[in-house]
Amino acid sequence: MDALRLMTRRNVVRGIAATTASFASPYPSRAQSAARVVVIGGGFGGAACARALRRIDAKLQVTLVEPNKVFTACPFSNEVIASLRDIEAQQFTYDKIAADGISVIAQAAVRIDPQARTVGLADGTTLSYDRLVLSPGIDLRYEALPGYDEASALKMPHAWKAGEQTVLLRRQLEAMDDGGVVVLAVPASPSRCPPAPYERASLIAHYLKAKKPRSKILILDAKDTIPQQRLFENAWKELYPGMIERISLSQGGRVVSVEPATNTLVTDFGNYEAQVANVIPPQKAGTIAGIAGTVDNTGWCPIDPVTFASKLAPNIHVIGDACIGGGIPKSASAANAEAKACAAAVASLIAGKSPAAPKLDGTCYNTVAPGYAFSLSGTYQPHDDIFAEVEGTGFTSPVDAPRDIRLKEAEIAQAWFHTITAETFG
């Protein structure tokens, strides 16, 4: 019972709330009330940042630029793949955001001029800004995996951006023969939501156990260790004995190329033919971050962790998965917390005040079967130009927790998703 109380207390709201310092209203003066803030990217970071800016000061002119009229959430999309959830449960519009007085423009940003402080849109129009916030998420580095490209992804889906690819992978699993092999290729770090491939393997195993029990799952991994490794491995032994095999980096698991014509994944030590191949390629900051000049040679965006200001481009701030965040994970909960802290910092800077150093909460929930989940959480603050976990704040679900604790965490994970999506889009 003590473990349940601890888990509930620390995890129910983590990932959807920032500290008082992060939300401190800077009260911009009336002379600055017409300041223009453009936010590019309408995911958990960008949409939350736009709304937070309006809450801080309704006089700010806030514009959200996002080409998609419907947002499809990645958290819980693994349940769609495993036929536990419909894709419509992942989809949200921007209607409520527009109702907040935020100008929502359904166009892609294609040009940024930091000196002129302008954003060029795909339709040829131009927006001017005083401060620009980028929340571009990730793009896939197809070129980093020989043989893989956008056309190949129609046969060997990545499903790493929720939507059509999610549904495609689900349909491939539904069509495969009982006894077929599903192969997941997992890239090296950094990547979006590091535990997600192993959650995906778990939920695919749940589907196969019920529908195609002679099938197997093979994880070809470019890493030796994984987040919450003992929790995943114990769950696999308990729930899916003999169904999931993971080949780590040191065992020869890194995929070096693919052959889409034969659904073959090539490693340094052998070739693996799959009936269903889920290829997750290496990643980088979203394209617009490179256009803005905020990306360094790592492919990611260095920032000032107090203000989220780019270290490479003036008057531009970067939040979410695209950042070099240090210890804070690339996750929806982290993007949401960064969004609110960034909004407070931007408003302070517009008001001519020094932003407060933020403390950010981040939580990753992993569901390995219906009613069976565990989590990892922490609080992060600026330290040596990155975010570092505050000593004593980290929490990982107990490895030996009973099933009622796993059930409670699954319920909390569902509640977290409902809360963060309602707060961001509702």
N, C-alpha and C positions, 0 to 999 in steps of 0.2 A: 504493500500500500504506500510506503514511503516513496518508492521509485515512481509510482503512478502520480503522486502529488508533485514530486520534483519535475517529472516530465511535463505534466500539465501546466504547472506554474511557469516553466521556462519556455515552453514551446507554443502555447496557444496564440499569443500575439506577436511573437518574434517574426521578423520578416515583413510585417505590415506597419510597424511603428518606429519612429525615430525618437531620440531623446528630446527633452525640452530645448536643449541648445540647438538642435537641428531645426526646430520649428519656430525659434524665436522670431517674432515679427519685427522687421527693421523699421517699420513705419516710414516709408518714403515721403518726402515733402511734396507739397502740392506742385511746386515748380518742376518736379521730376515726374509728375503723374502721367504724362503722355509718353513715357519711355516705351520703346517698342522691343519686345522680346519674341524672337522666332525660335520655335522648337521643331527640330526635324526628327521624325521617327515617332510613330504612334503606338509603341508597345508599352510594357509595364513601366519603363523609365520615362519616355517622352510624354505619354498621356498623363501620368501622375505629376510630372514636373509642371506641365501646362496648368493643370488644375490647382496645384499648390501655389503657383504664382498668382493666380486669380484670388485664392483665399487670402494670401498675404496682403494684396492690394488690388482691389477691384478696378482701380483706375489704370493699371498697366494694360497696354495693348499687347495681348498675347495671341500669337498665331501658331497653330499646329499644322505642320506640313507632313502629310502621309498619303501616299498614292493609293493605298487600299482602303476601300470604304468599309470593309469588315476586317477586324483583327481576329486572327486564329491563334489561340494561346498554346504555347508548348507544354507548360506544366499540365500533367494528366493526359497529354496526347498519347502517351504509351498505352493508356487504357483503351484508346480508340483502336490502336493497332491490334490489341488483344481481344477485340470485339466485346469489351466490357462497357463501352461508352460510345455514343454517337458523336460525330465530328461537330454537329450543331451545338453541342454542349460546350464547345471550346470557342465559339464565335461570338463576337461582341461588336456593336456599332459605336460610332462616335456621336450619336445624337445627343446624349446627355452632356457630353463635353461641350458641344456647340451651344447647348442651352445655358451653359454657365457663362456665356459671353465670350467664349474663345472662338476665334476665327479658324475654322477647320478647312484646309485646302487639300482637296484630293488630287494632288499632283506630285510627281517625283521632283526632288531637288536635284539639279544637274550641274550647277555652277555655284561657286562661292568665291567672293572677293573680300578677303578680310580687311584690306585697306579701305575699300569703298563701303564696307559693311553692307553688302548686298547678297541676296540669294537668287539665283536664276532658276526658274521652273521649266519643266518640260514643254509647257505650252508657250514659252517665250516671254512670259511676264517676269517681272523682277520685284522682289520684296526688299525693303530696307530694314535694318535693325540697329538697335543700340547694343544689345547682347544677343548672342546666338548660342543655343544649346543643341548639341548633337546627341541623339540617342539612337544610333544606327544599327545596333545589334551586331551580328556577325555576318560575314560572307564566307562562302566555301572556297578553299584554295584547290580548285580542280587540277591546276597545273602541277601541284605538289604530289599527285598520285598518277603516275603514267598509266594511260589507258582509260582514265576516268574523265568524263566531261558531262555537260548537261544532258546530252543525248544518252549517254550511258546510264545516267540516273533514272531514265525511264524503264530500264531493265533491272538495274541494281540500285534501288532507291536508297537515298540517305535518310529521308524522313526527319531531317534535322532542322527544317523549317516547317512548322506545322501547317497542314492544309492538304493540297492535292497529293503530296508525297506520302503523307500519313495514311491516306485512304488507299493509295497504290500498294503500300507495303501490307496493309491489312488484306487487300484482295489477293495478293500473291500468297499469303499464308492460307487463306481460305481455299485457294485453288490447288495447293501443293498436295502431293501424294502422302498418305500415311507411310511413314518410314523415311521420308525425305530429310535432308540436312539443311538447317538454317544456319548461315554463317554471318556473324557480325564482325565487321572490321572497325576497331576502335583506334582513333589517332592518339598521338602523344599530346601532352599538355603544352600550352593552355588550350582549353576548349570550353564551349558553353556547357554548363551544368555537368561537371565531371562524373557524378554518380549515375546519370541518366542512362548510359548504355547498359549498365548492369541491372537497373530497374527494368529496362526494356527486355533484356534477355529473360528476366524472371517472369514477366507478364506474358511473353510469348510462350514460355514453358507452361504457364498455367493454361493457355489456350490449347496448346498441343496435347497436354495431358488429358484434357477433356475430349478433344476432337480427333487427334491424330497421335495416339499414345506411343506408337513405335518410332516417332520422329525424334531427332536430337538437335541440340543447339551447340554450335562451336563459336567461341569468342576468340578472335585473333587480335591480340592486344599489343599496342606499341608502348605499353607501360609495364613495369614490374609490379608495382603496388597500386591499389585502387582505394578510393575513399570507402571507409566502413567495410573493409575487406572481410573481416571475421563475421560481421553481421550478414553480408551477402552469402558468404560461403556456408555459414550455418543454416541459413534459410534454404539454400539450394539442396543441402543434404536432407533437411527435414521435409521439404515440400516436393522436390523434384529429383529424387535420387537417381543418378545415372543419366540424367537428361542433358545437363549442362556441363560442357568442358571448356576451360579457359586456358589458352596458351599464352603465356606472358612474353614480354620482350626478351628476357634472357633465355627463354625456351624456344625462341625463334618465331614469336607470334606477330612481329611487325609486318604488315602488308606493304610491299614495295611496289606492286603494280597490280592491275586487274585486267582480265580478258573477258569483256562483256559477251562476246559471241558464244562463249562456252560457260559463262557464269563461274569463271575461275578466279580465285584470289591467290596471288603469288607472294610467298615470303622468301627470306634468304635460305630457308631450310626445306621448302617444299611447296607444292601446289595443292590447293583445296578447291574442289568443285562443289558448288552449292545448288540445291534446288531453289532456294530463296537466299539471295545475297543482300544484306543490309550494309552498305558501305558508307561509313561516316568519314569524310575526308578531313584533313587539317583545315584550320579556320584562321580568320583574320578579322580585323575591324571592318564594319560595313563600308561599302564603296565610297559613300559621300564623305566619310572621315578622311580618306586619302585625297579626295578632290579638294577638301578644305585645308589640306596641308597639316593635319594634326597627327598623322601616322609616322612612327619612326621605323627603323630598319627591322624591328621585331614583327611588324605588321599590326601593332596595337598602338594605343594612344597614351602617351605619358601626360599626366595631369598633376596639378597642385591638389593634394587631397583635402585641403581646407575649402577651396573655392570651386574645385573641379575645372578650373581654367586650364586650357591646353598650354603646355610648355612650349609649343611650336607655333601657335597662331594666336594673335591678339584678339581679345573680346569674344573668344569662342570657348565654350565649356563642353565637356564630354562626360557622359554618364553611361552606366550600364555595362553590357558585355564588352564593348569596344575598348574600355579603359584598361590600362595597366594598374590593377588595383592592389597588388601585393597579396595579403592574406585573405582579403574578402573574395568570396566565390563569384563566378559569373553565373548569376541566378536571377530569377524574377524577383525574389524577396530583396536581394541586394540592390537591384536596379530601382526598385520602388523606394527603398530607403535613401539611396543616392539622389533620386529625383527630388525628394522633399528637402534634403539638405542643400542641394544645388539651388533649388528655388529660393531658399532663404538667403544663400550666399549672393545670388544674382541681385535680389532685391536690396540687400545691404550695400552692395557695390554701387547700384544705381543711386542709392541714397547718400553715397559718399562715406559710408561707415565700414568698419572692419568686420568681416564675417566671423562668427563664432566657430571654433573648431567642432566639427560634428562627431557624434558617436552613432554608429550605424549597427543595427541588428540584422543578421542574416540567418536564414534557416533553409535547409534542404530536406524535403520529405521524400522518402522512397517507399513506394508501395510494391511489394513483391508478390502479393496475392490479395484478392478481396478480403478485407478485414485483417490484413497483416502488413504493418508498415513500421518504419523506424526513421530517425531523423538525426541531423547534425546541425548545431547552431553555435553562434558566437556573437560577440560584440566587438566592433572594430573602430579604431580611431587613427588619425594621422600620426605617422612615426617615420622619420627619415624619408619623407617624400612619397611614402606609400601608406596603405592601410595595414595596420597590424592588429592582431587579436588582443583585446584587453585581457591581461592575466586573470585567470580564475573565472572567465565568462563562458568558456567553451563547454558545450554539452553534447554528448553522444549517447544515443539510446543504449541501455545496458545490453551486453551480449547475451546474458543468461536470463533476460526478462521472460516472464510467463506470457502465454498467449493473450491473456486479457489486457496486458500492457500493449501488445502489438495491435490489438483491436482498437484500443483507445487512441493510439497514435494514428491509425488509419482514419478514425473519425475526426481527429484534430486536423489531419491533412486535408480532408474534404472541407472542413469548416474554414481552414486557411484559404483555400482556393476560392470559396464563395466570397469570403471577406475581401480579398485583394482584388478580385474582378469587380465586385460591386463598388468598392471604393474608387477604382481606377476608371471604370466604364459605366457604372450604374448611376 
